[in-house]
Amino acid sequence: MNEITYIICLPILAGIFLFIIPEKLKPIKGIFAGIIALFALYQSILIFNGSVGILNIKQLAGNNFCQLIASSLSDTSKYVSFNIDNLSQLIVLFVNIFAFLIVLYSLFYIDKNKKIYNYYAFFLITIGASNGAVLSNNLLLFLIFWGILGFTLYKLIKGADEESSSTAKKTLAIVGASDGIMILGIAIIWKITDTLNISEINLATNNALTVTAFLTLLIGSFTKAGAFPFHSWVPDYSKDAPASSAAYMPASLDKLLGIYFLARICNNMFVLNQWLTLTLLIIGVVTIITAVMMALVQHNYKRLLGFHAVSQVGYMIVGLGLGSIIGIVAGLFHMINNVLYKTGLFLVSGNVEKKTGKSDIDDLGGLSKAMPLTFICALIFALSISGIPPFNGFASKWMIYQGIIEFGQGTGIANQLWIVWLGLAVLGSALTLASFIKFISGIFLGKKQKEFKDVKEVNILGWLPIILMAIACIVFGVFSTNIVVPKLFNPIVGEIKLIGLWNSTNVSILVLVSIVLGLLIYLIGNIKNFRTEDSFVGGGETMREDSHFATTGFYETIKNFGFLKTLYEKAEKRWFDIYDISKKVISWFGKGLQKAHTGALPNYTIWVFAGLIIMLIILL
């Protein structure tokens, strides 16, 4: 299986090589990165179509290795092993698909104005580390690759001003802290099982120690995927990082890796009790609702997309938290679907930002005719994420709804609350649609601003990746029941049985028929008799040519509604930001220690003796 060596080592080594290439040759570095990403994609296809099994480093090296090297690797092989199964094959395939599409887009988007030093070097290292994390069978090896990804995430943000530098530090702090917590969980697992091989771990969560181990790994998964309450880095990163970086990490790779690890710990490494199942479902629906409510009131379209990147994670957590076959498949299917339309939306935002230089919805409008390809793709992505048939977002959300209904037939406390999970999941979709009405209308519809009269569509490198993703959103929706789910997801958990008569192809045909009928009815009517009038703006006034009404104004009423006003005010003050809360606690603790440093020797003597007494008590 040389493919494993190629997709892990080659991108990392190629990335290291790019460090010695001058930044003035960035286009050449980008082309080189594209070639490596394409080769890694080819190798991932071979892995996806290949055999499954667990391989150690000696098996990867081959049988002809000299005895000296083979013997030196005898101990190493205990820790360096890789697990190729149906789940890792699927994730590796999509990791490399999106890596190639985004590096292709980066050739258009990243230029001298996007001064991320060694962007393509860190891009390639991220590909290799992502493949390594997914295929690792040993938790220590997994943690090494996982940690590398935290560092490259930090380096792929611009960091050229105080705000973006602060966001980069915040991201590194949150992700790094979660990695540290994961080390504790791995240590507990080693203590209990005497192994770190993921394929050999299957723990019942029936005592405090195993529950603690599960929760520590859960924190790592939630932080990487961007779930509540470890999500606060995602909206900030989405706003301050280049669109290509935001599409590459929070929108695609971090979702794939975070949810992949969640699937591993929930369905392979641990057997969850009913209280942990309840916890997952609560966190899932809270993530859905809180993030989408924050997205509703955003003016910066990249930050809006960041909150939706968080909200969609909630659906994946709910699906995997159900623990049933249909729930697991639905959660994984929604993970892939989310990466498709969410990555596409970030690239759309990059196109708009590149051509207009604006990042606020209030400053935009009327770009649909100037950027028709970007607009059509944005509309498809918006309908997909909102769960509108026949697009892919509807297919996976509908499966999650069915999984919740099936879950309600159980007798546990979480099962009895099925109507709550279902109601909040459906509400989240409705609010998502409301949010993307603002996104589409505010950027692409309405009156075009005079300053954008010369704006034109982006070049082929800017629109080709998003068109491919938009087509995939349609294909994964229309053919989800008969082709996509059976081919991609049934091999992972087994064949699923959907409730009811719903079939994605039938739904798609009905939608198409309704559209055709609507057009026919419209064309049959006498269009010439339609009357046109000036827009009504109140009283006897007429709209001035330079008038501009911000789409976000309507959504401000939500921000000022009843108890929501208080919650939004607290959110603006970062009351729910775990990073800011931690900073305040550490600052308070530091001030307390400062007061203890009086400079008086007798006081220090007392502290020393007090510390010794505490140590003796602990030792005894």
VOTOR-509519 format. One record per residue (C-alpha): x, y, z; residue in one letter. Coordinates in steps of 0.1 Angstrom, whole numbers, plus 5000, padded with zeros to 4 digits. Layout:
<sites>
XYZa
...
</sites>
This chain:
<sites>
500050005000m
502550274988n
499450494983e
499450575021i
503150675020t
502450894990y
499451085003i
501051155037i
504751195032c
504851344997l
502651655005p
504551715037i
507951685021l
506851894991a
505552155016g
508852165034i
510652205000f
508452514992l
509952695022f
513152745003i
511452884972i
511253274973p
507853424977e
508153624945k
507753294927l
504353244944k
502553154911p
505052874904i
504752754940k
500952744935g
501252534903i
503652304920f
501152264950a
498352194925g
500351914909i
501051754943i
497451794953a
496251634921l
498651344926f
497451304962a
493851294949l
494751014924y
496350814953q
493250864975s
491050724946i
493250414946l
492950384984i
489150434981f
488950154955n
491549934973g
491349675000s
490849735037v
493049635066g
495549755092i
499149815082l
502249895102n
505350085091i
507249765082k
504549645059q
504449985042l
508149975038a
508049645019g
509449295023n
512749375007n
513849615035f
517249525049c
517349345082q
519049625100l
516349885091i
513649625097a
514949545132s
515249915140s
511549955131l
510449675153s
509449895182d
508250175160t
505649955143s
503849935176k
502950305173y
503050365136v
500150175122s
497350275098f
493750165095n
492150155061i
488450085065d
485350205046n
485050515068l
488750625064s
488650555027q
485650785023l
487151075044i
490551055027v
488851074993l
486951385001f
489851545020v
491851534988n
489051624965i
488451954984f
492152014988a
492652004950f
489652224943l
490752484968i
494352494957v
492952544921l
490952834934y
493952974953s
495753024921l
493153284913f
492553424948y
495953434964i
498153714951d
500553974964k
497654144983n
497053825003k
500453825021k
500353485038i
503953385037y
504553025026n
500852985020y
501252684996y
503852525018a
501452515048f
498652415024f
500552105013l
501652015049i
497952035058t
497051785031i
499651535043g
498751585080a
494951545073s
495551225055n
497751105083g
495151185110a
492451005092v
494450685085l
496250665118s
495350365139n
497450465169n
496250755191l
499650895196l
500350905159l
496951055154f
497651325180l
500851425162i
499051485129f
496251645147w
498651895164g
500351975131i
496952075117l
496352315146g
499652485137f
498952505100t
495452645108l
497252925127y
499652995098k
496953005071l
495453325084i
496853655071k
498053805105g
498954135088a
496954355112d
496054355148e
492554205144e
493653905122s
496653845145s
494353835175s
492053585157t
495053375148a
496253365184k
492653295196k
492453005172t
495752855182l
494852895219a
491452715217i
492652435194v
495852395213g
494052375247a
491752105233s
494751905221d
496151925256g
492851795270i
492851515245m
496251405259i
494651335293l
491951125276g
494550925257i
496550865289a
493350735306i
492650495277i
496250375279w
495850315316k
492650115312i
493349915280t
497149905278d
496749985241t
496550295220l
495350125188n
491950265179i
490849935163s
491449755196e
489550005219i
485849945228n
485050085262l
481650095280a
480950435295t
479750285328n
482250455352n
483750795359a
487150705343l
485750595309t
483250885308v
486151125315t
488150975287a
485251005263f
484551365272l
488151475268t
488251325233l
484851475226l
486251815234i
488951765208g
486351665182s
483951945190f
486752205189t
488052085155k
484552075140a
483452395156g
480652285179a
479152475208f
480652585232p
484152545215f
482952725183h
483953085189s
487153065168w
485252975136v
483253295130p
486353505138d
488553295116y
486053305088s
485853685089k
489653765092d
491253485072a
491453485034p
488353315018a
490553035005s
491852955040s
488352975055a
487152735028a
490052505033y
490052465071m
486852555090p
484552485060a
486052165047s
488951985063l
488152065099d
484551945094k
485751625078l
488351555105l
486251665135g
483151465125i
485351175114y
486851165149f
483451205165l
482150905145a
485250705157r
484750775194i
480950735194c
480650425173n
483950245176n
485950345207m
483150385232f
479650245239v
477650545250l
475150535279n
471850715277q
473051025295w
475951075271l
473451025242t
471251285258l
474251515262t
475251485225l
471651555213l
471351865236i
474752005223i
473651925188g
470352125189v
471952405209v
474652435183t
472052445155i
469852715171i
472352945188t
474652965158a
471953025132v
470453295155m
473753475155m
474053435117a
470653615113l
471953945126v
475353955109q
476254225085h
479654085074n
478853805050y
482053605058k
481153605095r
477653505086l
479053205068l
481253125098g
478253105121f
476452875096h
479552655095a
478952615132v
475252565130s
475452285104q
477752085128v
474752055151g
472951835125y
475951605122m
476151565160i
472451495163v
472751225135g
475751055151l
474251095186g
471250895176l
473450585173g
471150415148s
472250305113i
470150575097i
471350835121g
475050755116i
474650755078v
472651075079a
475251245100g
478051145077l
476051225046f
475351575060h
479051615068m
479851555031i
476951775019n
477952055043n
481452055030v
480252084995l
477952384999y
479852555027k
483152545009t
481352674978g
479852954998l
483153065011f
484653064976l
481653264964v
482453514992s
486053524980g
484853604945n
482653894957v
485454024980e
488053994952k
485854194927k
484354454950t
486754484980g
483654485003k
482854245031s
479654405044d
476254315030i
475054675035d
477554795010d
476654554982l
473754464959g
472854404923g
475754184914l
473753904898s
474154044862k
477754134867a
478753794882m
476053554868p
478053224874l
478953324909t
475253424916f
473853094902i
476252884923c
475553094954a
471853044949l
472352664946i
474552654977f
472052874996a
469052644987l
471152344996s
472152455030i
468552565037s
467352215030g
465252294999i
464551994977p
465951844955p
469351964966f
471751764988n
471051955020g
467451845020f
468351475014a
470651455045s
468451665067k
465451455058w
467351145068m
468251305101i
464551385107y
463651025099q
466350905122g
464951115150i
461450975145i
462850625145e
464850715176f
461650815194g
460450455195q
462950385222g
462350405260t
465250615273g
464950975284i
466651105252a
464250895231n
461251035249q
462351395240l
462451305202w
459851575194i
462151835209v
465151725188w
462951715156l
461252055162g
464552235169l
466252075138a
463352185116v
463352535131l
467152555124g
466452485087s
463752755086a
466053015102l
468852915079t
466652985049l
465753325064a
469453405068s
470353315033f
467553525019i
469453815033k
472753675019f
471453634984i
469353944982s
471754164999g
474754074977i
473253984943f
469754124941l
468354484943g
469954794929k
473554784917k
475755044933q
477455284909k
480955204922e
480454844909f
479554934874k
482854784861d
482554464881v
482754154860k
482753774865e
485953614879v
488153404856n
487953034851i
490052954882l
487553144903g
484352994889w
485252644879l
485652504915p
482352644926i
480552524895i
481852164902l
480652194938m
477252334927a
476752034903i
477751794931a
475051954953c
472451874927i
473751524919v
474051434956f
470451554962g
468751404931v
470551064933f
470951034970s
468550754976t
469450524947n
473150584942i
474950824966v
473950664999v
474150304988p
477550344972k
479250574997l
477750515031f
476050175032n
479550005032p
480350185064i
477450085086v
475249855065g
472049895045e
469550145058i
465750135056k
464150475052l
460750555067i
457850635044g
457650665006l
460250945001w
462650894972n
465051164961s
464551094924t
460751104927n
460951434946v
463251584920s
460951484892i
457951644911l
459951964916v
460951974880l
457351924869v
456152204891s
458752444877i
457852354841v
454152404849l
454752734865g
456652854835l
453952744812l
451252914832i
453353234832y
453953214794l
450253144786i
449153464803g
449253794784n
452453944796i
451954264778k
449054364800n
451254374831f
451554724846r
454854874859t
455055144885e
457755324905d
458655154937s
456555274967f
458655424995v
455955585015g
453555875009g
453856044975g
457556004973e
459355834944t
462555644948m
465655834939r
468155664916e
470855684942d
468655534970s
469955224987h
468055025013f
470154775032a
468654425033t
469954375068t
467654645082g
464754405084f
466754155104y
467654415130e
464054375144t
465054025155i
467954175174k
465654405193n
462954155200f
462054085237g
464453855255f
466553815223l
467754165228k
469354075261t
470953755246l
472353945216y
473754215239e
475453955260k
476753775229a
478254105216e
480054135249k
481353785244r
479653635274w
479353305256f
482853295242d
484853035260i
488153205250y
487153545265d
485753375296i
489053185301s
491053505296k
488953685323k
489353395347v
493153375342i
493453755345s
491453745378w
493653465391f
496753645380g
495753965399k
495153745430g
498753615427l
500053965422q
498554065455k
500453775472a
503753925460h
504154195486t
507954195485g
508154105522a
510353805530l
508253675560p
505253645537n
507153445512y
508453215540t
504853155550i
503853055514w
506852815512v
505852635545f
502152635534a
503152465501g
505352205519l
502452115543i
500052075514i
502551845496m
503051635527l
499251595531i
498951485495i
501851235498l
500551085530l
</sites>
